[in-house]
Amino acid sequence: MIYQQTGMMIRQTSYSESSRIITILTESGEQVPLMARGFNKPKNQFITLRQGYLEALFTYNRFKGMGTLNDVDVTERYKNVNGNFDLYTHASYILEVITRALEDDRAEPGFYRLLKKGFKLLDDGNESFGVTSLVLIKMLPAYGGQLNLDSCAVCGRSDYKKYSHYSFKYHNVICHDCLTEETLERAIPVSNRVLYFALYLKSVKLDDVKSIQISKDIGRQLLKFIEMLYDEYSGVYFRSRKLIDPQ
Ligand SMILES: [Zn+2]
């Protein structure tokens, strides 16, 4: 059976001297392994797949299991991402966080939309630490994490201007009126603007995110905070994380 699906290549491994097995994540959120014959040869029709991240229309034959790639027609090139090392490392981090949460037999169309949104925002010149934070916040539940910013754990008020710490005892934000020796146990100070922006990114619908314009400093602090949540809840080590240092 011949298929045509829009997707992105998320993995590749060498199979033989001339061929590679690639895995694409399709728009419908499924992973499809495909044999790309001739991929390693200097001239072949898949050469475009070696030119960095892209979205394409993939044409392939597949019955069960591994398919055979026939054609690749690029729909989105992400020129800025592929041409700038900093943006490329953010894109790699985003890709790793999304793909490692995939399971073999479950389609995740939402993950694909998030991947595409993250790449597009990076490519359009939005603040890169903020874009990466958006993706990590949206993916946090898939890693068993939580981010509770609706109201202070102690007084219950939603006065976000007073938010000052995040507590890993209450797994919730706390405000500066409620800081005592007891409530400060396992609490970290986080800037008010960072907490407010995290709340916004958590609540906003992906389709409504048109741009992320914050200062690099706030972006860095935000990512550092979100990474603490991943350390606390997931224990997963992302290889590409070390390329991006929000310190
Ligand atoms: Zn309070």
Residues whose N, C-alpha, C, O or C-beta is under 5 A from the ligand:
A	BS01	ZN	C152 V154 C155 G156 C175 D177 C178
